[in-house]
């Protein structure tokens, strides 16, 4: 029994040290990519839902967020769950029966080659980013 406890403790230590270290560089690159996308923009008040019919494009930022372009605004969603599994080449699959995508929804992540489900993310509020007004 003591060997099992030692083994479990060692496994827990590896999970807390190694796994975040592996996610770290990818998430740092994702944060840098997101900062570049949002350069020159200001955050607005977060909203619960966006109209799917208004979305002209979607970009997945590795390990970080999903960015939805609606007109001249970018709506950034940093999922509450599953964000670390986001990959730029994932296919997003929405299975809601509404014309809106909301913070209570989950989105399936499909492998771009096989189209098999590889995970999901639980969405959070959408933060709109508009162009910064010219000062002068």
The first five atom37 places (N, CA, C, CB, O) and aatype in JSON, in Angstrom:
{
  "aatype": [20, 20, 20, 20, 20, 20, 20, 20, 20, 20, 20, 20, 20, 20, 20, 20, 20, 20, 20, 20, 20, 20, 20, 20, 20, 20, 20, 20, 20, 20, 20, 20, 20, 20, 20, 20, 20, 20, 20, 20, 20, 20, 20, 20, 20, 20, 20, 20, 20, 20, 20, 20, 20, 20, 20, 20, 20, 20, 20, 20, 20, 20, 20, 20, 20, 20, 20, 20, 20, 20, 20, 20, 20, 20, 20, 20, 20, 20, 20, 20, 20, 20, 20, 20, 20, 20, 20, 20, 20, 20, 20, 20, 20, 20, 20, 20, 20, 20, 20, 20, 20, 20, 20, 20, 20, 20, 20, 20, 20, 20, 20, 20, 20, 20, 20, 20, 20, 20, 20, 20, 20, 20, 20, 20, 20, 20, 20, 20, 20, 20, 20, 20, 20, 20, 20, 20],
  "atom_mask": [
    [1, 1, 1, 1, 1],
    [1, 1, 1, 1, 1],
    [1, 1, 1, 1, 1],
    [1, 1, 1, 1, 1],
    [1, 1, 1, 1, 1],
    [1, 1, 1, 1, 1],
    [1, 1, 1, 1, 1],
    [1, 1, 1, 1, 1],
    [1, 1, 1, 1, 1],
    [1, 1, 1, 1, 1],
    [1, 1, 1, 1, 1],
    [1, 1, 1, 1, 1],
    [1, 1, 1, 1, 1],
    [1, 1, 1, 1, 1],
    [1, 1, 1, 1, 1],
    [1, 1, 1, 1, 1],
    [1, 1, 1, 1, 1],
    [1, 1, 1, 1, 1],
    [1, 1, 1, 1, 1],
    [1, 1, 1, 1, 1],
    [1, 1, 1, 1, 1],
    [1, 1, 1, 1, 1],
    [1, 1, 1, 1, 1],
    [1, 1, 1, 1, 1],
    [1, 1, 1, 1, 1],
    [1, 1, 1, 1, 1],
    [1, 1, 1, 1, 1],
    [1, 1, 1, 1, 1],
    [1, 1, 1, 1, 1],
    [1, 1, 1, 1, 1],
    [1, 1, 1, 1, 1],
    [1, 1, 1, 1, 1],
    [1, 1, 1, 1, 1],
    [1, 1, 1, 1, 1],
    [1, 1, 1, 1, 1],
    [1, 1, 1, 1, 1],
    [1, 1, 1, 1, 1],
    [1, 1, 1, 1, 1],
    [1, 1, 1, 1, 1],
    [1, 1, 1, 1, 1],
    [1, 1, 1, 1, 1],
    [1, 1, 1, 1, 1],
    [1, 1, 1, 1, 1],
    [1, 1, 1, 1, 1],
    [1, 1, 1, 1, 1],
    [1, 1, 1, 1, 1],
    [1, 1, 1, 1, 1],
    [1, 1, 1, 1, 1],
    [1, 1, 1, 1, 1],
    [1, 1, 1, 1, 1],
    [1, 1, 1, 1, 1],
    [1, 1, 1, 1, 1],
    [1, 1, 1, 1, 1],
    [1, 1, 1, 1, 1],
    [1, 1, 1, 1, 1],
    [1, 1, 1, 1, 1],
    [1, 1, 1, 1, 1],
    [1, 1, 1, 1, 1],
    [1, 1, 1, 1, 1],
    [1, 1, 1, 1, 1],
    [1, 1, 1, 1, 1],
    [1, 1, 1, 1, 1],
    [1, 1, 1, 1, 1],
    [1, 1, 1, 1, 1],
    [1, 1, 1, 1, 1],
    [1, 1, 1, 1, 1],
    [1, 1, 1, 1, 1],
    [1, 1, 1, 1, 1],
    [1, 1, 1, 1, 1],
    [1, 1, 1, 1, 1],
    [1, 1, 1, 1, 1],
    [1, 1, 1, 1, 1],
    [1, 1, 1, 1, 1],
    [1, 1, 1, 1, 1],
    [1, 1, 1, 1, 1],
    [1, 1, 1, 1, 1],
    [1, 1, 1, 1, 1],
    [1, 1, 1, 1, 1],
    [1, 1, 1, 1, 1],
    [1, 1, 1, 1, 1],
    [1, 1, 1, 1, 1],
    [1, 1, 1, 1, 1],
    [1, 1, 1, 1, 1],
    [1, 1, 1, 1, 1],
    [1, 1, 1, 1, 1],
    [1, 1, 1, 1, 1],
    [1, 1, 1, 1, 1],
    [1, 1, 1, 1, 1],
    [1, 1, 1, 1, 1],
    [1, 1, 1, 1, 1],
    [1, 1, 1, 1, 1],
    [1, 1, 1, 1, 1],
    [1, 1, 1, 1, 1],
    [1, 1, 1, 1, 1],
    [1, 1, 1, 1, 1],
    [1, 1, 1, 1, 1],
    [1, 1, 1, 1, 1],
    [1, 1, 1, 1, 1],
    [1, 1, 1, 1, 1],
    [1, 1, 1, 1, 1],
    [1, 1, 1, 1, 1],
    [1, 1, 1, 1, 1],
    [1, 1, 1, 1, 1],
    [1, 1, 1, 1, 1],
    [1, 1, 1, 1, 1],
    [1, 1, 1, 1, 1],
    [1, 1, 1, 1, 1],
    [1, 1, 1, 1, 1],
    [1, 1, 1, 1, 1],
    [1, 1, 1, 1, 1],
    [1, 1, 1, 1, 1],
    [1, 1, 1, 1, 1],
    [1, 1, 1, 1, 1],
    [1, 1, 1, 1, 1],
    [1, 1, 1, 1, 1],
    [1, 1, 1, 1, 1],
    [1, 1, 1, 1, 1],
    [1, 1, 1, 1, 1],
    [1, 1, 1, 1, 1],
    [1, 1, 1, 1, 1],
    [1, 1, 1, 1, 1],
    [1, 1, 1, 1, 1],
    [1, 1, 1, 1, 1],
    [1, 1, 1, 1, 1],
    [1, 1, 1, 1, 1],
    [1, 1, 1, 1, 1],
    [1, 1, 1, 1, 1],
    [1, 1, 1, 1, 1],
    [1, 1, 1, 1, 1],
    [1, 1, 1, 1, 1],
    [1, 1, 1, 1, 1],
    [1, 1, 1, 1, 1],
    [1, 1, 1, 1, 1],
    [1, 1, 1, 1, 1],
    [1, 1, 1, 1, 1],
    [1, 1, 1, 1, 1]
  ],
  "atom_positions": [
    [[0.81, -1.21, 0.0], [0.0, 0.0, 0.0], [0.86, 1.27, 0.0], [-0.92, 0.0, 1.2], [0.54, 2.21, -0.73]],
    [[1.95, 1.34, 0.82], [2.78, 2.54, 0.78], [3.39, 2.78, -0.6], [3.88, 2.43, 1.81], [3.58, 3.93, -1.0]],
    [[3.71, 1.69, -1.35], [4.26, 1.85, -2.69], [3.25, 2.51, -3.61], [4.7, 0.5, -3.26], [3.6, 3.36, -4.43]],
    [[1.98, 2.12, -3.48], [0.93, 2.71, -4.31], [0.78, 4.19, -4.01], [-0.41, 1.98, -4.08], [0.64, 5.01, -4.92]],
    [[0.81, 4.54, -2.73], [0.7, 5.95, -2.34], [1.87, 6.76, -2.89], [0.63, 6.09, -0.8], [1.69, 7.88, -3.36]],
    [[3.08, 6.18, -2.84], [4.26, 6.87, -3.38], [4.15, 7.03, -4.89], [5.54, 6.1, -3.03], [4.5, 8.08, -5.43]],
    [[3.66, 5.99, -5.55], [3.49, 6.04, -7.0], [2.47, 7.11, -7.4], [3.06, 4.68, -7.54], [2.7, 7.87, -8.34]],
    [[1.36, 7.18, -6.68], [0.33, 8.19, -6.96], [0.86, 9.59, -6.7], [-0.92, 7.94, -6.11], [0.58, 10.52, -7.47]],
    [[1.62, 9.76, -5.63], [2.2, 11.07, -5.33], [3.18, 11.49, -6.42], [2.91, 11.05, -3.96], [3.19, 12.66, -6.82]],
    [[3.99, 10.55, -6.9], [4.93, 10.87, -7.98], [4.2, 11.23, -9.26], [5.87, 9.68, -8.22], [4.59, 12.16, -9.96]],
    [[3.13, 10.5, -9.58], [2.34, 10.8, -10.78], [1.71, 12.18, -10.68], [1.25, 9.74, -10.99], [1.68, 12.92, -11.66]],
    [[1.21, 12.53, -9.51], [0.61, 13.85, -9.31], [1.65, 14.95, -9.49], [-0.03, 13.95, -7.92], [1.36, 16.0, -10.07]],
    [[2.86, 14.71, -8.98], [3.93, 15.69, -9.13], [4.29, 15.89, -10.6], [5.17, 15.26, -8.33], [4.47, 17.02, -11.05]],
    [[4.41, 14.8, -11.34], [4.71, 14.89, -12.77], [3.61, 15.67, -13.49], [4.87, 13.49, -13.38], [3.91, 16.51, -14.34]],
    [[2.36, 15.39, -13.16], [1.24, 16.08, -13.82], [1.24, 17.57, -13.53], [-0.09, 15.47, -13.37], [0.88, 18.36, -14.4]],
    [[1.64, 17.97, -12.33], [1.62, 19.39, -12.0], [2.85, 20.14, -12.51], [1.52, 19.57, -10.51], [2.81, 21.36, -12.66]],
    [[3.94, 19.42, -12.78], [5.15, 20.07, -13.25], [5.32, 19.96, -14.77], [6.36, 19.48, -12.56], [5.59, 20.96, -15.43]],
    [[5.16, 18.77, -15.31], [5.44, 18.54, -16.73], [4.33, 19.05, -17.63], [5.65, 17.07, -16.97], [4.62, 19.73, -18.61]],
    [[3.07, 18.74, -17.33], [1.98, 19.12, -18.22], [1.86, 20.63, -18.4], [0.68, 18.58, -17.7], [1.73, 21.08, -19.54]],
    [[1.89, 21.45, -17.33], [1.84, 22.89, -17.56], [3.05, 23.4, -18.34], [1.75, 23.62, -16.24], [2.92, 24.35, -19.12]],
    [[4.22, 22.78, -18.15], [5.4, 23.22, -18.89], [5.24, 22.95, -20.38], [6.65, 22.5, -18.36], [5.7, 23.74, -21.2]],
    [[4.58, 21.86, -20.73], [4.34, 21.56, -22.14], [3.34, 22.54, -22.74], [3.83, 20.13, -22.3], [3.51, 22.96, -23.89]],
    [[2.32, 22.91, -21.99], [1.31, 23.84, -22.49], [1.83, 25.28, -22.52], [0.04, 23.76, -21.64], [1.36, 26.09, -23.31]],
    [[2.8, 25.58, -21.67], [3.29, 26.94, -21.52], [3.76, 27.62, -22.79], [4.38, 26.94, -20.57], [3.26, 28.69, -23.12]],
    [[4.73, 27.04, -23.52], [5.23, 27.71, -24.73], [4.14, 27.92, -25.78], [6.36, 26.91, -25.33], [4.1, 28.97, -26.42]],
    [[3.27, 26.93, -25.97], [2.2, 27.06, -26.97], [1.23, 28.16, -26.55], [1.44, 25.72, -27.16], [0.77, 28.94, -27.38]],
    [[0.91, 28.2, -25.25], [0.0, 29.23, -24.77], [0.65, 30.61, -24.88], [-0.42, 28.95, -23.31], [-0.02, 31.59, -25.21]],
    [[1.95, 30.7, -24.61], [2.65, 31.98, -24.75], [2.61, 32.45, -26.2], [4.12, 31.86, -24.26], [2.41, 33.64, -26.47]],
    [[2.81, 31.52, -27.15], [2.72, 31.89, -28.56], [1.3, 32.32, -28.91], [3.15, 30.7, -29.46], [1.09, 33.26, -29.68]],
    [[0.31, 31.64, -28.32], [-1.09, 32.02, -28.55], [-1.38, 33.41, -28.03], [-2.02, 31.01, -27.88], [-2.05, 34.2, -28.7]],
    [[-0.89, 33.72, -26.84], [-1.11, 35.05, -26.27], [-0.45, 36.12, -27.14], [-0.54, 35.13, -24.82], [-1.01, 37.19, -27.34]],
    [[0.74, 35.82, -27.66], [1.42, 36.78, -28.55], [0.63, 36.98, -29.84], [2.86, 36.29, -28.87], [0.5, 38.1, -30.32]],
    [[0.09, 35.9, -30.39], [-0.72, 35.98, -31.62], [-1.98, 36.8, -31.35], [-1.1, 34.57, -32.12], [-2.36, 37.65, -32.17]],
    [[-2.63, 36.56, -30.22], [-3.85, 37.3, -29.87], [-3.54, 38.78, -29.7], [-4.48, 36.73, -28.59], [-4.3, 39.63, -30.16]],
    [[-2.43, 39.1, -29.04], [-2.05, 40.51, -28.86], [-1.84, 41.18, -30.22], [-0.76, 40.62, -28.01], [-2.21, 42.34, -30.39]],
    [[-1.25, 40.46, -31.17], [-1.04, 41.02, -32.51], [-2.38, 41.27, -33.2], [-0.17, 40.07, -33.36], [-2.57, 42.31, -33.84]],
    [[-3.32, 40.33, -33.08], [-4.64, 40.5, -33.68], [-5.38, 41.71, -33.1], [-5.48, 39.24, -33.48], [-6.12, 42.4, -33.81]],
    [[-5.18, 41.95, -31.81], [-5.93, 43.0, -31.11], [-5.19, 44.34, -31.07], [-6.23, 42.56, -29.71], [-5.7, 45.3, -30.49]],
    [[-4.01, 44.41, -31.67], [-3.25, 45.65, -31.68], [-4.07, 46.76, -32.34], [-1.9, 45.46, -32.42], [-4.6, 46.58, -33.43]],
    [[-4.17, 47.9, -31.66], [-4.93, 49.04, -32.19], [-6.42, 48.95, -31.9], [-4.73, 49.14, -33.67], [-7.21, 49.74, -32.43]],
    [[-6.81, 48.02, -31.06], [-8.23, 47.84, -30.72], [-8.44, 48.01, -29.22], [-8.74, 46.46, -31.17], [-7.53, 47.81, -28.41]],
    [[-9.68, 48.39, -28.87], [-10.07, 48.56, -27.47], [-11.16, 47.57, -27.13], [-10.53, 50.0, -27.19], [-12.06, 47.31, -27.93]],
    [[-11.07, 47.02, -25.92], [-12.09, 46.08, -25.46], [-13.36, 46.83, -25.08], [-11.58, 45.27, -24.27], [-13.32, 47.89, -24.47]],
    [[-14.49, 46.24, -25.44], [-15.79, 46.76, -25.04], [-16.35, 45.91, -23.92], [-16.76, 46.8, -26.24], [-15.66, 45.07, -23.34]],
    [[-17.61, 46.14, -23.61], [-18.29, 45.39, -22.55], [-18.6, 43.97, -23.05], [-19.6, 46.12, -22.09], [-19.19, 43.81, -24.11]],
    [[-18.21, 42.94, -22.28], [-18.48, 41.56, -22.69], [-19.98, 41.31, -22.9], [-17.94, 40.58, -21.65], [-20.82, 41.87, -22.2]],
    [[-20.28, 40.46, -23.89], [-21.66, 40.1, -24.19], [-21.82, 38.59, -24.06], [-22.07, 40.58, -25.62], [-20.86, 37.83, -24.18]],
    [[-23.06, 38.16, -23.81], [-23.34, 36.73, -23.64], [-23.42, 35.97, -24.95], [-24.62, 36.56, -22.88], [-23.06, 34.79, -25.0]],
    [[-23.89, 36.62, -26.02], [-24.13, 35.92, -27.29], [-23.71, 36.76, -28.49], [-25.62, 35.55, -27.41], [-23.65, 37.99, -28.42]],
    [[-23.42, 36.06, -29.59], [-23.22, 36.72, -30.88], [-24.09, 36.01, -31.91], [-21.7, 36.7, -31.31], [-24.38, 34.81, -31.78]],
    [[-24.52, 36.74, -32.94], [-25.34, 36.18, -34.02], [-24.43, 35.41, -34.98], [-26.13, 37.3, -34.78], [-23.5, 35.98, -35.54]],
    [[-24.69, 34.14, -35.17], [-23.86, 33.33, -36.07], [-23.92, 33.83, -37.5], [-24.3, 31.88, -36.02], [-22.92, 33.77, -38.22]],
    [[-25.07, 34.33, -37.93], [-25.2, 34.8, -39.31], [-24.37, 36.05, -39.58], [-26.66, 35.08, -39.63], [-24.11, 36.38, -40.74]],
    [[-23.95, 36.75, -38.53], [-23.15, 37.96, -38.68], [-21.65, 37.69, -38.7], [-23.46, 38.93, -37.57], [-20.86, 38.57, -39.02]],
    [[-21.26, 36.47, -38.35], [-19.83, 36.13, -38.27], [-19.29, 35.91, -39.69], [-19.61, 34.86, -37.4], [-19.78, 35.05, -40.42]],
    [[-18.28, 36.69, -40.06], [-17.69, 36.55, -41.4], [-16.48, 35.63, -41.4], [-17.3, 37.91, -41.95], [-16.15, 35.04, -42.43]],
    [[-15.8, 35.5, -40.26], [-14.68, 34.57, -40.17], [-14.41, 34.21, -38.71], [-13.41, 35.18, -40.81], [-14.82, 34.91, -37.79]],
    [[-13.72, 33.1, -38.55], [-13.37, 32.61, -37.22], [-11.9, 32.21, -37.24], [-14.27, 31.4, -36.79], [-11.44, 31.6, -38.2]],
    [[-11.18, 32.57, -36.19], [-9.78, 32.16, -36.08], [-9.54, 31.56, -34.71], [-8.82, 33.37, -36.32], [-9.92, 32.13, -33.69]],
    [[-8.92, 30.39, -34.71], [-8.54, 29.76, -33.45], [-7.12, 30.19, -33.13], [-8.65, 28.19, -33.53], [-6.22, 30.08, -33.96]],
    [[-6.92, 30.69, -31.92], [-5.6, 31.08, -31.45], [-5.12, 29.96, -30.53], [-5.62, 32.49, -30.71], [-5.71, 29.72, -29.48]],
    [[-4.05, 29.28, -30.94], [-3.57, 28.09, -30.24], [-3.56, 28.24, -28.72], [-2.18, 27.76, -30.7], [-2.96, 29.16, -28.17]],
    [[-4.25, 27.3, -28.06], [-4.23, 27.2, -26.61], [-4.8, 28.38, -25.86], [-2.87, 27.0, -26.18], [-4.61, 28.48, -24.65]],
    [[-5.49, 29.29, -26.55], [-5.85, 30.56, -25.92], [-7.3, 30.97, -26.11], [-4.98, 31.63, -26.45], [-8.03, 31.13, -25.13]],
    [[-7.74, 31.14, -27.36], [-9.03, 31.77, -27.61], [-9.56, 31.45, -29.0], [-8.93, 33.28, -27.43], [-8.85, 30.89, -29.85]],
    [[-10.82, 31.81, -29.2], [-11.44, 31.78, -30.53], [-11.85, 33.21, -30.83], [-12.68, 30.78, -30.58], [-12.49, 33.87, -30.01]],
    [[-11.47, 33.7, -32.02], [-11.77, 35.08, -32.41], [-12.78, 35.04, -33.55], [-10.46, 35.85, -32.84], [-12.55, 34.4, -34.58]],
    [[-13.9, 35.73, -33.35], [-14.97, 35.81, -34.35], [-14.99, 37.21, -34.92], [-16.36, 35.44, -33.72], [-15.05, 38.18, -34.16]],
    [[-14.93, 37.35, -36.24], [-15.01, 38.66, -36.89], [-16.46, 38.93, -37.24], [-14.11, 38.73, -38.16], [-17.1, 38.15, -37.95]],
    [[-16.98, 40.04, -36.73], [-18.36, 40.48, -37.0], [-18.25, 41.94, -37.45], [-19.31, 40.32, -35.73], [-18.07, 42.83, -36.63]],
    [[-18.37, 42.16, -38.75], [-18.18, 43.51, -39.27], [-16.75, 43.96, -39.0], [-19.19, 44.5, -38.64], [-15.81, 43.24, -39.31]],
    [[-16.6, 45.14, -38.41], [-15.26, 45.65, -38.11], [-14.8, 45.26, -36.71], [-15.23, 47.16, -38.26], [-13.69, 45.61, -36.3]],
    [[-15.64, 44.55, -35.96], [-15.28, 44.15, -34.6], [-14.77, 42.72, -34.56], [-16.49, 44.29, -33.67], [-15.14, 41.87, -35.37]],
    [[-13.9, 42.48, -33.59], [-13.44, 41.13, -33.28], [-14.02, 40.76, -31.92], [-11.87, 41.03, -33.28], [-13.87, 41.51, -30.95]],
    [[-14.67, 39.62, -31.85], [-15.21, 39.12, -30.58], [-14.31, 37.99, -30.12], [-16.7, 38.64, -30.73], [-14.17, 36.97, -30.8]],
    [[-13.69, 38.17, -28.95], [-12.76, 37.18, -28.42], [-13.45, 36.36, -27.35], [-11.48, 37.87, -27.85], [-14.06, 36.9, -26.42]],
    [[-13.36, 35.05, -27.51], [-13.9, 34.14, -26.51], [-12.76, 33.3, -25.97], [-15.04, 33.25, -27.1], [-12.13, 32.54, -26.71]],
    [[-12.5, 33.45, -24.68], [-11.49, 32.63, -23.99], [-12.29, 31.55, -23.24], [-10.58, 33.5, -22.99], [-12.81, 31.81, -22.16]],
    [[-12.37, 30.37, -23.81], [-13.23, 29.33, -23.22], [-12.93, 29.07, -21.75], [-13.07, 28.04, -23.99], [-11.78, 29.08, -21.31]],
    [[-14.01, 28.83, -20.98], [-13.88, 28.49, -19.57], [-13.24, 27.12, -19.39], [-15.25, 28.53, -18.88], [-12.49, 26.9, -18.44]],
    [[-13.53, 26.2, -20.3], [-12.96, 24.86, -20.23], [-12.43, 24.46, -21.6], [-14.01, 23.83, -19.73], [-13.02, 24.77, -22.63]],
    [[-11.31, 23.77, -21.59], [-10.77, 23.21, -22.83], [-9.91, 24.13, -23.67], [-11.85, 22.75, -23.63], [-9.47, 23.72, -24.75]],
    [[-9.65, 25.35, -23.23], [-8.89, 26.3, -24.06], [-7.5, 25.77, -24.41], [-8.76, 27.63, -23.34], [-7.0, 26.01, -25.51]],
    [[-6.88, 25.06, -23.49], [-5.52, 24.57, -23.75], [-5.47, 23.57, -24.89], [-4.95, 23.94, -22.49], [-4.4, 23.33, -25.46]],
    [[-6.6, 22.97, -25.24], [-6.62, 21.99, -26.34], [-6.89, 22.62, -27.7], [-7.66, 20.93, -26.06], [-6.91, 21.91, -28.71]],
    [[-7.11, 23.93, -27.75], [-7.36, 24.6, -29.03], [-6.13, 24.58, -29.93], [-7.8, 26.05, -28.8], [-5.02, 24.88, -29.49]],
    [[-6.34, 24.2, -31.18], [-5.28, 24.2, -32.19], [-5.78, 24.98, -33.4], [-4.88, 22.74, -32.59], [-6.95, 24.91, -33.76]],
    [[-4.88, 25.72, -34.01], [-5.22, 26.57, -35.15], [-5.92, 25.81, -36.27], [-3.96, 27.21, -35.68], [-6.78, 26.37, -36.95]],
    [[-5.56, 24.54, -36.47], [-6.15, 23.78, -37.58], [-7.36, 22.94, -37.19], [-5.11, 22.89, -38.17], [-7.83, 22.13, -37.99]],
    [[-7.87, 23.11, -35.97], [-9.1, 22.41, -35.57], [-10.29, 22.89, -36.39], [-9.37, 22.62, -34.06], [-10.29, 24.0, -36.92]],
    [[-11.28, 22.03, -36.5], [-12.56, 22.4, -37.1], [-13.54, 22.57, -35.95], [-13.07, 21.31, -38.15], [-13.67, 21.68, -35.1]],
    [[-14.24, 23.7, -35.91], [-15.22, 23.96, -34.86], [-16.58, 23.45, -35.31], [-15.29, 25.48, -34.52], [-17.0, 23.68, -36.45]],
    [[-17.26, 22.75, -34.42], [-18.59, 22.21, -34.74], [-19.57, 22.69, -33.68], [-18.57, 20.65, -34.81], [-19.46, 22.33, -32.51]],
    [[-20.53, 23.51, -34.1], [-21.55, 24.04, -33.21], [-22.79, 23.17, -33.34], [-21.88, 25.54, -33.53], [-23.28, 22.95, -34.45]],
    [[-23.29, 22.67, -32.24], [-24.48, 21.81, -32.33], [-25.69, 22.44, -31.65], [-24.19, 20.44, -31.7], [-26.58, 21.74, -31.16]],
    [[-25.72, 23.76, -31.63], [-26.88, 24.42, -31.02], [-28.0, 24.58, -32.06], [-26.47, 25.81, -30.45], [-27.77, 24.51, -33.26]],
    [[-29.19, 24.78, -31.56], [-30.36, 24.9, -32.44], [-30.87, 26.33, -32.43], [-31.48, 23.93, -32.01], [-32.08, 26.57, -32.49]],
    [[-29.96, 27.26, -32.36], [-30.3, 28.67, -32.27], [-29.45, 29.41, -33.3], [-30.06, 29.24, -30.81], [-28.47, 28.87, -33.81]],
    [[-29.83, 30.62, -33.6], [-29.05, 31.42, -34.55], [-27.94, 32.18, -33.84], [-29.97, 32.39, -35.29], [-27.2, 32.95, -34.46]],
    [[-27.82, 31.95, -32.53], [-26.8, 32.65, -31.76], [-25.83, 31.64, -31.14], [-27.44, 33.52, -30.66], [-26.17, 30.48, -30.93]],
    [[-24.64, 32.12, -30.86], [-23.65, 31.36, -30.12], [-23.5, 32.08, -28.79], [-22.27, 31.23, -30.9], [-23.23, 33.28, -28.77]],
    [[-23.68, 31.36, -27.7], [-23.73, 32.0, -26.38], [-22.7, 31.42, -25.41], [-25.12, 31.86, -25.8], [-22.13, 30.35, -25.63]],
    [[-22.47, 32.16, -24.34], [-21.48, 31.8, -23.34], [-21.8, 30.49, -22.62], [-21.35, 32.9, -22.33], [-20.92, 29.91, -21.99]],
    [[-23.02, 30.01, -22.71], [-23.39, 28.74, -22.06], [-23.2, 27.55, -23.0], [-24.84, 28.8, -21.58], [-23.4, 26.41, -22.59]],
    [[-22.83, 27.81, -24.26], [-22.69, 26.75, -25.25], [-21.33, 26.06, -25.16], [-22.89, 27.31, -26.66], [-20.36, 26.63, -24.65]],
    [[-21.29, 24.84, -25.66], [-20.01, 24.16, -25.84], [-19.83, 23.93, -27.34], [-19.95, 22.81, -25.04], [-20.8, 23.79, -28.08]],
    [[-18.59, 23.89, -27.75], [-18.24, 23.73, -29.16], [-17.34, 22.5, -29.27], [-17.54, 25.01, -29.73], [-16.35, 22.39, -28.55]],
    [[-17.68, 21.6, -30.17], [-16.86, 20.42, -30.39], [-15.66, 20.79, -31.25], [-17.67, 19.28, -31.07], [-15.75, 21.62, -32.15]],
    [[-14.53, 20.17, -30.95], [-13.31, 20.35, -31.74], [-13.11, 19.08, -32.55], [-12.07, 20.65, -30.82], [-13.02, 17.99, -32.0]],
    [[-13.03, 19.24, -33.87], [-12.83, 18.1, -34.76], [-11.44, 18.16, -35.37], [-13.91, 18.07, -35.86], [-10.94, 19.24, -35.69]],
    [[-10.82, 17.01, -35.54], [-9.54, 16.92, -36.21], [-9.75, 17.32, -37.67], [-8.94, 15.48, -36.1], [-10.67, 16.84, -38.33]],
    [[-8.89, 18.2, -38.19], [-9.1, 18.7, -39.55], [-8.88, 17.64, -40.63], [-8.17, 19.86, -39.8], [-9.4, 17.78, -41.73]],
    [[-8.13, 16.6, -40.32], [-7.91, 15.55, -41.3], [-8.98, 14.47, -41.29], [-6.58, 14.91, -41.07], [-9.57, 14.15, -42.32]],
    [[-9.23, 13.92, -40.11], [-10.17, 12.8, -39.99], [-11.6, 13.23, -39.72], [-9.72, 11.87, -38.9], [-12.54, 12.48, -39.97]],
    [[-11.77, 14.43, -39.2], [-13.06, 14.98, -38.78], [-13.66, 14.22, -37.6], [-14.03, 14.96, -39.95], [-14.86, 14.32, -37.34]],
    [[-12.83, 13.45, -36.89], [-13.27, 12.81, -35.66], [-13.19, 13.85, -34.55], [-12.4, 11.56, -35.32], [-12.33, 14.73, -34.56]],
    [[-14.11, 13.73, -33.58], [-14.08, 14.66, -32.45], [-12.84, 14.41, -31.62], [-15.36, 14.52, -31.59], [-12.52, 13.26, -31.3]],
    [[-12.13, 15.49, -31.27], [-10.93, 15.37, -30.46], [-11.04, 16.1, -29.13], [-9.75, 15.9, -31.22], [-10.11, 16.08, -28.32]],
    [[-12.18, 16.74, -28.9], [-12.38, 17.45, -27.65], [-13.51, 18.44, -27.78], [-11.1, 18.15, -27.21], [-14.28, 18.42, -28.74]],
    [[-13.6, 19.33, -26.79], [-14.6, 20.39, -26.82], [-14.12, 21.53, -25.95], [-15.99, 19.87, -26.35], [-13.22, 21.37, -25.12]],
    [[-14.74, 22.69, -26.14], [-14.5, 23.83, -25.26], [-15.83, 24.34, -24.76], [-13.72, 24.96, -26.01], [-16.84, 24.3, -25.47]],
    [[-15.84, 24.81, -23.53], [-17.01, 25.45, -22.94], [-16.8, 26.95, -23.04], [-17.24, 25.01, -21.46], [-15.86, 27.49, -22.45]],
    [[-17.65, 27.62, -23.77], [-17.46, 29.05, -24.04], [-17.68, 29.91, -22.81], [-18.4, 29.49, -25.14], [-18.31, 29.5, -21.84]],
    [[-17.14, 31.11, -22.88], [-17.34, 32.14, -21.85], [-17.97, 33.34, -22.56], [-15.96, 32.54, -21.14], [-18.45, 33.22, -23.69]],
    [[-17.98, 34.49, -21.9], [-18.53, 35.69, -22.54], [-17.63, 36.12, -23.69], [-18.68, 36.85, -21.51], [-16.43, 35.84, -23.71]],
    [[-18.23, 36.81, -24.64], [-17.53, 37.31, -25.82], [-17.14, 38.76, -25.57], [-18.42, 37.18, -27.1], [-18.0, 39.59, -25.25]],
    [[-15.87, 39.06, -25.71], [-15.39, 40.43, -25.5], [-15.19, 41.09, -26.87], [-14.05, 40.46, -24.67], [-14.36, 40.65, -27.65]],
    [[-15.98, 42.16, -27.15], [-15.84, 42.84, -28.44], [-14.64, 43.78, -28.43], [-17.12, 43.61, -28.79], [-14.39, 44.48, -27.44]],
    [[-13.9, 43.79, -29.52], [-12.78, 44.71, -29.68], [-13.01, 45.52, -30.94], [-11.42, 43.95, -29.75], [-13.07, 44.97, -32.05]],
    [[-13.15, 46.84, -30.76], [-13.32, 47.74, -31.89], [-12.05, 48.53, -32.11], [-14.52, 48.68, -31.68], [-11.18, 48.58, -31.24]],
    [[-11.95, 49.15, -33.26], [-10.78, 49.98, -33.56], [-10.73, 51.15, -32.58], [-10.82, 50.5, -35.03], [-11.75, 51.75, -32.26]],
    [[-9.53, 51.45, -32.13], [-9.33, 52.58, -31.23], [-9.6, 53.86, -32.0], [-7.89, 52.59, -30.65], [-9.15, 54.02, -33.14]],
    [[-10.34, 54.76, -31.39], [-10.64, 56.05, -32.03], [-9.36, 56.86, -32.18], [-11.7, 56.84, -31.21], [-8.52, 56.89, -31.27]],
    [[-9.21, 57.5, -33.32], [-8.03, 58.34, -33.56], [-8.06, 59.53, -32.62], [-7.97, 58.81, -35.04], [-9.09, 60.2, -32.47]],
    [[-6.94, 59.78, -32.0], [-6.85, 60.91, -31.07], [-6.22, 62.08, -31.82], [-6.01, 60.54, -29.78], [-5.23, 61.93, -32.54]],
    [[-6.8, 63.21, -31.64], [-6.17, 64.31, -32.35], [-6.97, 65.49, -32.26], [-5.92, 64.01, -33.75], [-6.6, 66.54, -32.8]]
  ]
}
